[in-house]
Amino acid sequence: MMDPSDAGLLDPVSAGSAAARATGDAAFVQAMLDVEAAWVQVLADAGLAEASAAAAVAEAADVARYDLASIAERTRDGANALIPLLADLRAATRETARAAGADEDSAAAAAAAVHRGATSQDIVDTALMLVARRAGEALTADLASAAASLAALAEAHRGTLCVARSLTQHALPTTFGLRAAGWLSSVSTAADRARSALAAAPLQWGGAAGTLAALVDSLAGTGLTPARLTRALAERLSLTDPGAPWHTQRLPVTALGAALADVVVAAARVGNDVLLGARPEVGELREPTSAGRGGSSAMPQKQNPVLSVTLKQAAIEAPARLGQLYAAAAAAGEERPDGGWHAEWSALRSLIRAAGAAAEQLAALAAGLQADPERMRRNLALTGDLVLSERIMARLAPHASTPTASGKAAVTELVRTALAGGESLRQLLRAAVDPAAVSDAELDALLDPADYLGASDAFIDHHLETYRKLTLHD
């Protein structure tokens, strides 16, 4: 259901993704049709419309029957797509009712049942929440898959030594397992937030001005209440029933947008590290390969890390979209936002699409990411014993002295000398520290990077345990 005129040629992160298909114009129109059809069915179940009317609307509520280009062109006249779609849906309902044998009066009654007591914002807001929920099925499944792969990487590489980089420079020894566990922490937390936000996606139903006045009037003498009908509609659409409309209370939208942005950020966090690790001069990581992925149009030797590149693209774009949602929410006024509401639609769709596509890309990246422990060890060795300067300062300063300094000043002098070239820090330390205070064996142990990993194992266990407590697969 993707409009071929918007196939995503300028959006490589989501082009061809499940998220793009679930958020295209056809998917949105189908969601609006589904809301209208569900409402007529609720009315019919309550005895407020004929069962034949609900059947006629249900048959007419198929996006394949509608000219999306025509709807888009007519949207400008009313500033939302529901207005032209509603005219087309009523006409289609008459046709389906007549085709089912209804007379003209019955066909007209079926068309009149469409949209009874509702307003455009009810349909558009509810349809957008429906689109989010539908796209969220693939998003949450992909995030669960990615998290499982990252958990396996953290466990498999908990003892794989590598260098921790701070402000791009070598800092201290760490393990690739701890880095992967950090990825897991972000991804699993974002997945849990997204799942919660999607599960909380609410129905919008308030009528023309948020009072449901027309519906209440029509229910006089029936014993029915608006709450009963809206609750039934929410259940039919698998959305939550908020108990009251939220026409200008836009926090449901910003909450969903923020959770989706978290997904993009968590995915890009992995992508950023892979982009660094996949540089040939670093060589610690390799993206999974597949036919046609990562090639260059001019340089056949290249294997571009395109999964990570597109994750970074999504992360650059998402904050502006989230900011647009917040600005639109703040601009909402009185009982119907004038422009702010309209500005939400493209921003929310972009975030749904970016998060869903990022989750899909991340799942592929995490499942096939290749780590090179030997290259990690070699890169760690580039800094030599200097990578343990923090430990050396703390443990050896009380015993170090040079002709010009002692204590911390002596160690600082030795580190600077080693950085300038010439003797290794180990040799300089051996000359500056009395063997009676620190033996050769003790010095070797102090300069072993595998012996200076702090609580990395405990932190890996913490991240894994936290992940396992999240029911991401439910």
Disulfide bonds with the S-S distance in Angstrom:
none
